[in-house]
Each structure stands twice: as C-alpha cells, then as structure tokens.
Amino acid sequence: MAIDDWNKFLLKLGNHGKALLACLILVPVLWVLGCGSSRAPVAISLTPGATSLTVGQSQTFTAVIANASNTAVSVEERRYG
C-alpha cells in the first residue's frame, strides 16, 4: 500500500516536475533582481537626535537624506503644553 502511494506521488511529481523546477530556478532569480541588491539603502539622519527645551527656547534641527533620488524634507511643528 505504501509503495503504491509512493509510486502515485512520484508519477504526479513527474507530471509537475518541469513546473516545479522552473519555480525553483525562477523564484531566487526574480528575488535577486527585484530586491535591487546593487542599491544602497536610504539613510536618514537627524541631529540633534533629542533635546530638552524650556518655554521660550528654540532648537534648530538638521536632516540629511542619503541614497535617495528625492532628498526633500518636510517639517511638522507640534507644540505641547
């Protein structure tokens, strides 16, 4: 019984073997091509990273965007208190 089931499995695998082989080859190739492995990741730095202010004080922040075609920075001011 087990041998018959195994033979049926191998027969089905043989019928779908070409598709399985194609998937096993194409998926890693498409993964590498789609990931853009040759590009550096976008880097964002903000200085100072943290600060403490009292009422009436201000702080200038500098934002730098690297490895991006659009390096524009948007600023949103929030006031608490």
N, C-alpha and C positions, 0 to 999 in steps of 0.2 A: 504494500500500500504506500509506504513512504517513498519507495523508488518510483512508483507511478507518478506521485505528486511532484517529485523532484524532476522527472522527465518532462512533465507538463510545464513546470516552471522554466526549465531550460529552453523548451520549444517556444514559449511566449517571449522569453528574453531574446532568443534568436530572431524572432519576428520584429522585435522592437530594438534590436541591438544597434542598428545604424542610427536611429534617432537618439538613443542613449549616448552613444559615442559622440555624436555631433554636439549634444548638450554638454558633455564632459569637456569637450575642447572649446566650444564657443563661450561658455559662461566665464571661465577665467580670462580669456582674451578680451571679451567685452568689459569685464570688470576693470582690467588694467587700462584699457583705452578710455573708459568712461570716468575713471577717477581723476584723470588729469595729473597723473603722478609726477609729471615734469614741472608742474607749477608749485611755487612756494605758497604756503598758506597765508591768508590775510592776517596781518598783525596790527593790533590796535594798542596804543599806549596812551595813558592819561596821567599827567603829572600836575600837581601832586596827587597821589592816589587817595589820600584822605587829609582832611584838615578840620580844625576846630575854630569856629568864629564866635565872637560875641556880637551883640546888637550894634549895628553901625559899621562893622568891619566888612571888607570885601576880599575876595581871593581870585586871582587870575589862574585859570587852568589852561594847559596846553595839550591838545590832542594831536596825535600823529598816526596816520593810517599808512601802512606799507603793503606792497604787493597787491594793490587793487587798482583797477582802471579808474574808479571814481573815489577820490580821496576827500570828498567834501564832508564836512562835519556839521551836524545840526545841534543846536544847543537849546535846551528847555530849562527855564529857570523855575525853581519851586521855592516858595517861601513857607516856612513853618513857624508857627507860634502865634 
